[in-house]
Amino acid sequence: MARVNAANFSGALQFPYANAATDLFKKEDVQVLALATDSHDHTPGKGLILPTSAIPPITSAMIVDGTITGADIGTGQITNALMAANSVGISQLIGNSVHAANVNTPGSFSTTSASLVASSLVTSYNASAGMVGILAIAMFAWNNPAVSTANYFQLMWNGTATNGNGYYITNANASYGQMGMVFAWVATPAVTTYTAQLYFACNGGTLTIPYSSILAIGFNR
């Protein structure tokens, strides 16, 4: 006679079974087995743990809309490689993620200074906790017939050139002169207000910015 206990059930659900023909039958065998079967859900102590190979691939058809929330997604788990092209549009941006300020007064900025001076093109952004960063982009037309190649532009956050960069479009426009763009980035911003402002200088003649606009975009994890 020989009896052993089930290996994949434990506690009150661990039932014995015979491994020899001479073993006596006991009513408790059926009673505990019935309880174990009723509570069987493959968690530890309630049946064999399912291996990964036994779980079919999970498809979108198996997931009810709204059942996966932000709390279910680990930080940094969704990367560019996991996003289909053109899948993120304006409707996917968190509220207050995009701030813009526009200045469209002809001839509103001009200088003859060779040192950087602040323009009145400015916008503010209120950073929130956990943000990846804030990107500011200034787009403008500029005109300087005297020495157009000596013009200099800088977009700054809170008056600091750190992480500021830019490039200029050199094709002339019949109405606006040259077209330009500069940008500045703040990585992992603190929870505070950041101000982006365009600075410019000129090493010859008079530099005029007749049209300009600035856009600030906050990126959340």
C-alpha positions as CSV (number, residue, x, y, z in Angstrom):
1,M,0.0,0.0,0.0
2,A,1.3,3.5,-0.9
3,R,-0.2,7.0,-0.9
4,V,1.4,10.3,-2.0
5,N,0.2,13.9,-1.9
6,A,-0.5,16.0,-5.0
7,A,2.6,18.1,-5.8
8,N,0.8,21.1,-7.4
9,F,-1.8,21.6,-4.7
10,S,-1.0,22.8,-1.1
11,G,-2.7,23.5,2.2
12,A,-6.3,22.5,2.5
13,L,-6.4,21.7,-1.2
14,Q,-3.6,19.1,-1.2
15,F,-5.2,15.8,-1.8
16,P,-3.6,12.3,-1.5
17,Y,-3.8,9.7,-4.2
18,A,-2.7,6.1,-4.5
19,N,0.3,4.9,-6.5
20,A,-0.3,1.2,-5.8
21,A,-3.2,-1.1,-6.6
22,T,-3.3,-2.3,-2.9
23,D,-4.0,1.2,-1.6
24,L,-7.3,1.6,0.3
25,F,-9.9,4.0,-1.1
26,K,-10.9,6.8,1.3
27,K,-13.8,9.2,1.0
28,E,-11.5,12.1,1.9
29,D,-9.7,11.5,-1.4
30,V,-12.8,12.5,-3.3
31,Q,-13.8,15.3,-0.9
32,V,-10.4,17.2,-1.0
33,L,-10.1,16.5,-4.8
34,A,-13.5,18.1,-5.3
35,L,-12.4,21.2,-3.3
36,A,-9.1,21.4,-5.2
37,T,-10.9,21.1,-8.6
38,D,-13.4,23.8,-7.6
39,S,-10.6,26.2,-6.6
40,H,-8.3,25.3,-9.5
41,D,-6.9,28.5,-11.1
42,H,-3.2,27.7,-11.8
43,T,-1.9,30.0,-9.1
44,P,0.7,28.6,-6.7
45,G,-0.9,25.8,-4.6
46,K,-3.9,25.6,-6.9
47,G,-2.7,23.6,-9.8
48,L,0.1,23.4,-12.2
49,I,1.6,26.8,-13.1
50,L,1.1,27.3,-16.8
51,P,4.4,27.6,-18.8
52,T,4.8,30.4,-21.3
53,S,4.5,28.0,-24.2
54,A,0.9,27.1,-23.0
55,I,-0.3,30.7,-23.2
56,P,-1.5,31.7,-26.7
57,P,-0.3,35.1,-28.1
58,I,-2.4,38.0,-26.8
59,T,-3.9,40.1,-29.5
60,S,-5.8,43.4,-29.5
61,A,-9.1,41.4,-30.0
62,M,-8.6,39.9,-26.5
63,I,-8.2,43.2,-24.7
64,V,-11.4,45.2,-23.8
65,D,-11.1,48.9,-24.6
66,G,-10.1,50.9,-21.5
67,T,-8.8,48.0,-19.5
68,I,-5.1,49.0,-19.8
69,T,-4.4,52.3,-18.1
70,G,-1.3,54.4,-17.5
71,A,-0.7,52.7,-14.2
72,D,-0.3,49.3,-16.0
73,I,2.5,50.6,-18.3
74,G,6.1,50.9,-16.9
75,T,8.1,54.0,-17.4
76,G,9.9,54.0,-20.7
77,Q,8.2,50.9,-22.0
78,I,6.6,52.5,-25.1
79,T,9.3,53.6,-27.6
80,N,9.3,54.9,-31.1
81,A,9.8,51.4,-32.5
82,L,6.4,50.3,-31.0
83,M,4.4,53.1,-32.6
84,A,3.0,52.9,-36.1
85,A,3.8,55.7,-38.4
86,N,1.5,58.8,-38.0
87,S,-0.2,57.1,-35.0
88,V,0.3,60.1,-32.6
89,G,-1.6,63.3,-33.6
90,I,-2.8,66.4,-31.9
91,S,-5.7,64.5,-30.2
92,Q,-3.1,62.2,-28.4
93,L,-1.3,65.1,-26.7
94,I,-2.0,65.6,-23.0
95,G,-4.0,68.8,-22.2
96,N,-1.7,71.9,-21.9
97,S,1.1,70.1,-23.6
98,V,1.4,72.7,-26.4
99,H,1.8,76.4,-25.8
100,A,2.2,79.0,-28.5
101,A,2.8,82.8,-28.7
102,N,2.7,84.7,-32.0
103,V,4.0,88.1,-32.9
104,N,3.0,89.3,-36.4
105,T,3.7,93.0,-36.2
106,P,5.7,94.1,-39.3
107,G,9.1,95.5,-38.4
108,S,8.6,94.8,-34.7
109,F,12.2,93.8,-34.1
110,S,15.3,95.6,-35.4
111,T,18.9,96.1,-34.2
112,T,22.3,97.3,-35.3
113,S,24.0,95.7,-32.2
114,A,26.8,93.2,-32.7
115,S,25.9,91.7,-29.3
116,L,22.8,89.6,-28.6
117,V,19.7,91.6,-27.6
118,A,16.4,90.3,-26.4
119,S,13.4,90.5,-28.7
120,S,9.8,90.7,-27.5
121,L,9.1,87.3,-29.0
122,V,8.5,85.2,-25.8
123,T,6.4,82.4,-24.5
124,S,6.1,80.6,-21.1
125,Y,5.5,77.0,-20.3
126,N,4.5,75.5,-17.0
127,A,6.4,72.2,-16.6
128,S,4.8,69.3,-14.7
129,A,6.3,66.4,-12.8
130,G,7.7,63.5,-14.8
131,M,8.1,65.4,-18.1
132,V,10.8,64.3,-20.5
133,G,11.5,67.8,-21.7
134,I,10.3,71.0,-23.3
135,L,11.1,72.0,-26.9
136,A,10.8,75.7,-28.0
137,I,10.8,76.6,-31.7
138,A,11.0,80.1,-33.1
139,M,10.2,80.7,-36.7
140,F,10.7,84.1,-38.3
141,A,11.5,86.2,-41.4
142,W,14.5,88.5,-41.3
143,N,15.9,91.1,-43.5
144,N,19.4,92.7,-43.7
145,P,20.5,93.7,-47.2
146,A,23.9,95.0,-45.9
147,V,25.5,91.9,-44.4
148,S,22.9,89.1,-44.4
149,T,25.5,86.3,-43.6
150,A,26.6,88.0,-40.4
151,N,23.2,87.8,-38.6
152,Y,23.0,85.7,-35.5
153,F,20.0,84.3,-33.7
154,Q,19.6,82.4,-30.4
155,L,16.6,81.0,-28.6
156,M,17.0,80.7,-24.9
157,W,15.2,79.2,-21.9
158,N,15.1,81.6,-19.0
159,G,17.9,83.7,-20.6
160,T,20.3,80.8,-20.8
161,A,21.7,79.5,-24.1
162,T,22.3,76.0,-22.7
163,N,20.7,73.4,-25.0
164,G,19.9,76.1,-27.5
165,N,20.6,75.4,-31.1
166,G,19.3,76.4,-34.5
167,Y,19.6,76.6,-38.3
168,Y,18.7,79.1,-40.9
169,I,16.9,78.7,-44.2
170,T,18.9,80.8,-46.6
171,N,16.4,81.0,-49.5
172,A,15.3,84.5,-50.0
173,N,11.6,85.4,-50.1
174,A,10.4,88.3,-52.2
175,S,8.2,89.7,-49.4
176,Y,10.0,88.7,-46.2
177,G,13.7,88.4,-47.0
178,Q,15.3,85.4,-45.4
179,M,13.4,82.7,-43.5
180,G,14.9,81.4,-40.2
181,M,14.3,78.9,-37.5
182,V,16.0,78.3,-34.1
183,F,15.1,75.9,-31.3
184,A,16.0,75.2,-27.7
185,W,15.5,72.1,-25.5
186,V,15.1,71.6,-21.7
187,A,15.7,68.0,-20.6
188,T,13.8,66.7,-17.5
189,P,12.6,70.1,-16.4
190,A,11.8,71.0,-12.8
191,V,8.2,71.7,-11.9
192,T,8.3,75.4,-12.6
193,T,7.6,78.0,-15.3
194,Y,10.1,78.2,-18.2
195,T,10.3,81.2,-20.5
196,A,11.6,80.9,-24.0
197,Q,12.8,84.1,-25.7
198,L,14.4,85.0,-29.0
199,Y,17.7,86.9,-29.0
200,F,19.4,88.3,-32.1
201,A,22.4,90.3,-33.1
202,C,23.8,91.9,-36.3
203,N,27.4,92.6,-37.4
204,G,26.6,95.0,-40.1
205,G,23.8,97.3,-41.2
206,T,20.4,96.9,-39.6
207,L,18.7,93.6,-38.9
208,T,14.9,93.6,-39.0
209,I,12.5,90.7,-38.2
210,P,9.2,91.6,-39.7
211,Y,7.3,88.4,-38.9
212,S,7.8,85.8,-36.3
213,S,6.2,83.2,-34.1
214,I,7.2,80.9,-31.3
215,L,5.9,77.4,-30.2
216,A,6.7,75.5,-27.0
217,I,5.9,71.8,-26.8
218,G,6.0,69.7,-23.6
219,F,6.8,66.0,-23.9
220,N,5.4,63.6,-21.3
221,R,6.5,60.0,-20.6
